[in-house]
Amino acid sequence: MGLTAEQLKTCLDAVARIEPAMAAAIARAGYPPPRIRDRGYGTLLRTIVGQQVSVAAAQSIWAKLEAGLGNLDDPATLTAVSIDELRPFGLSRQKASYAHSLAEAVSSGRVDLGALPADDEEAIVLLSSIKGIGRWSAEIYLLFAEGRPDIWPAGDLAVQIEIGRILGLDARPTEKATRALAEPWRPHRGAAAIMAWHHYKVDMAVV
């Protein structure tokens, strides 16, 4: 599971002691609520289904898959059908291929979601080796489903925008700059990312 409310507060307080601008952001927006997803294959499959479509469309496709195929938390459900057989449920050929690759990677044991490498970067590399799971998706999974406290999705646009705002920068920092800015916040960067998304929502609500 992801970081709890108590863990988020503890981690953010630690970051705030290092970075006064983060303390000010917490004062403005409050502590973020937890962002928790289930650990395992089903969450990664939902990630693939939801790529580049609205939340409503993703839910509709998921419901059709579930009604037509059964238990989507078991990779054997998808390995038992072909890529072409997945298409009528609303998946593009590319997404159907991605979903099949994920199911095969897990069912074959090539990727054991119950025993991912303890090293964050090694875990990201392993998850990213699955067709359809990029670095961002791997990072989000490790942060929200496994609660790894130092995951830092520096390539996320909202994180870049809001870290720039929180720190009072003149322009949105690049991915490389965003990564460098957060180095002093180790090992609490995951909470800082969740805070950035929370602060971004507050900023948008104010606008």
C-alpha positions in Angstrom: 0.0 0.0 0.0 1.0 3.6 -0.4 2.3 6.1 2.2 -0.2 6.6 5.1 -1.3 10.1 6.3 1.0 9.7 9.3 4.0 8.7 7.1 3.3 11.7 4.7 3.2 14.1 7.6 6.4 12.7 9.1 8.3 12.8 5.8 7.0 16.2 4.8 8.0 17.7 8.2 11.5 16.3 7.6 11.6 18.0 4.2 10.2 21.2 5.6 13.0 21.4 8.1 15.5 21.3 5.2 13.5 23.5 2.8 11.5 26.5 4.3 9.6 26.9 1.0 8.1 23.4 1.6 7.0 24.5 5.1 5.3 27.5 3.6 3.6 25.3 1.0 2.3 23.0 3.7 1.0 26.1 5.6 -0.9 27.2 2.4 -2.3 23.9 1.2 -2.2 21.6 4.2 -0.9 18.1 4.3 -1.9 16.0 1.3 -4.3 13.0 1.6 -2.8 9.6 1.0 -2.7 8.2 -2.5 -3.0 4.5 -2.1 -3.5 1.7 -4.7 -3.6 -2.0 -4.3 -0.3 -3.8 -4.8 -0.2 -6.3 -7.7 -1.0 -7.1 -11.3 -4.5 -5.7 -11.3 -3.2 -2.1 -10.6 -0.7 -2.3 -13.4 -3.3 -3.6 -15.8 -5.6 -0.7 -14.8 -2.7 1.6 -15.6 -2.4 0.2 -19.1 -6.2 0.3 -19.7 -6.3 4.0 -18.5 -3.5 5.3 -20.7 -4.5 8.2 -22.9 -8.2 7.9 -22.2 -10.6 9.6 -19.8 -11.3 8.1 -16.4 -14.9 7.3 -17.5 -13.7 5.5 -20.7 -11.1 3.5 -18.7 -13.8 2.4 -16.3 -16.1 1.4 -19.1 -13.4 -0.7 -20.8 -12.5 -2.3 -17.5 -16.2 -3.2 -16.8 -16.5 -4.8 -20.3 -13.3 -6.8 -19.8 -14.5 -8.0 -16.4 -17.9 -8.9 -17.6 -16.6 -10.7 -20.7 -13.5 -12.4 -19.3 -13.9 -12.7 -15.5 -11.2 -12.1 -12.8 -8.9 -9.4 -14.1 -6.6 -9.7 -11.0 -5.4 -13.1 -12.3 -3.0 -12.8 -15.3 -4.2 -16.2 -16.5 -7.4 -14.5 -17.5 -5.7 -12.6 -20.3 -3.0 -15.1 -21.3 -5.9 -17.5 -22.1 -7.1 -15.2 -24.9 -5.4 -13.7 -27.9 -4.6 -10.0 -28.5 -7.3 -10.0 -31.2 -9.9 -11.3 -28.8 -9.2 -8.4 -26.5 -10.0 -5.8 -29.1 -13.8 -6.0 -29.0 -13.7 -4.8 -25.3 -12.5 -1.4 -26.4 -8.7 -1.9 -26.3 -6.6 -0.6 -29.2 -4.3 -3.2 -30.7 -1.4 -1.5 -29.0 -3.0 -1.6 -25.6 -4.2 -5.2 -26.1 -0.6 -6.1 -26.8 0.6 -4.2 -23.7 -2.0 -6.0 -21.5 -1.0 -9.3 -22.9 2.7 -8.6 -22.3 2.0 -7.7 -18.7 0.0 -10.8 -18.1 2.7 -13.0 -19.7 5.5 -11.3 -17.7 3.7 -11.9 -14.4 2.3 -15.4 -15.1 5.7 -16.6 -16.3 7.4 -15.3 -13.2 9.7 -13.1 -15.1 8.3 -10.2 -13.0 7.4 -11.1 -9.5 5.3 -8.2 -8.2 5.4 -9.7 -4.7 9.2 -9.6 -4.6 10.4 -6.6 -6.6 14.1 -5.5 -6.1 14.5 -3.5 -2.9 16.6 -1.0 -4.8 14.2 1.6 -6.2 16.0 2.1 -9.5 16.4 -1.7 -10.1 12.6 -2.1 -9.5 11.9 0.8 -11.9 14.1 -0.8 -14.6 12.4 -4.2 -14.1 8.9 -2.8 -14.3 9.8 -0.7 -17.3 11.0 -3.8 -19.1 7.3 -4.7 -19.5 6.0 -3.4 -22.8 3.5 -0.6 -22.0 4.9 0.3 -18.6 7.2 3.3 -18.8 9.3 4.9 -16.1 6.5 7.2 -15.0 4.0 4.3 -14.6 6.7 2.3 -12.7 7.4 5.1 -10.4 3.7 5.8 -9.7 3.2 2.1 -9.0 6.1 1.9 -6.5 4.9 5.1 -4.8 1.2 4.5 -4.6 1.0 0.7 -4.4 4.2 -0.1 -2.5 4.6 3.1 -0.5 8.3 3.4 -1.3 9.2 6.7 0.4 11.9 8.0 -1.9 10.4 7.6 -5.3 10.8 10.9 -7.2 8.9 11.1 -10.6 10.9 14.1 -11.8 9.6 13.6 -15.3 6.0 14.4 -14.2 4.9 17.7 -15.6 2.7 18.7 -12.6 5.6 17.9 -10.3 7.9 20.1 -12.3 5.4 23.0 -12.4 4.6 22.9 -8.7 8.1 22.4 -7.4 9.0 25.4 -9.5 6.1 27.4 -7.9 6.9 26.2 -4.4 10.5 27.1 -4.7 9.7 30.4 -6.3 11.5 29.7 -9.6 11.0 32.0 -12.6 10.4 29.0 -14.9 9.4 25.4 -14.8 12.5 23.3 -14.1 13.5 20.6 -16.5 13.4 16.9 -15.4 17.1 17.0 -14.8 16.8 20.2 -12.7 13.8 18.8 -10.8 15.8 15.7 -9.9 18.7 17.9 -8.7 16.5 20.2 -6.7 15.1 17.3 -4.6 18.5 15.6 -3.8 18.6 17.2 -0.3 15.2 15.8 0.4 16.3 12.1 0.3 14.9 9.8 1.6 11.5 11.6 1.7 11.1 12.6 -2.0 8.0 10.4 -2.5 6.0 12.5 0.1 7.4 15.7 -1.6 6.0 14.4 -5.0 2.6 13.8 -3.4 2.7 17.3 -1.9 3.5 18.8 -5.3 0.4 17.2 -6.8 -1.7 18.3 -3.8 -0.4 21.9 -4.1 -1.0 21.8 -7.8 -4.7 21.0 -7.3 -5.0 23.8 -4.7 -3.3 26.2 -7.1 -5.7 25.2 -9.9 -8.7 25.6 -7.6 -7.6 29.1 -6.7 -7.1 30.1 -10.3 
